[in-house]
Amino acid sequence: MSKRLRVLLGEPERREIQRAARAQRMTVPEWARQALRTALRRDPVSSAGRKIKPVRAAVRYSFPTADIEEMFSQIESGYLGERGS
């Protein structure tokens, strides 16, 4: 079942959207539906989407890793001014 969505726009914004729709050979409602779908794909509202977003951002980086005890040892030697091996 379809529902109607009413959106109030200022005249300058309405004209800009109308031009954008015309440039893509779409009606304004068709353009708006496509823009809303694109926004939903980009920023998912589901909890799974929110949870996975930081993971996807984190995997773009390559940080050094080591055994936790080794890391603590390296941190401690840094505090003490010792040279680690």
Buried (B, 14 or more C-beta within 10 A) or exposed (E): EEEEEEEEEEEEEEEEBBEBBEEEEBEBEEBBEEEEEEEEEEEEEEEEEEEEEEEEEEEEEEEEEEEEEEEEBBEEEEEEEEEEE
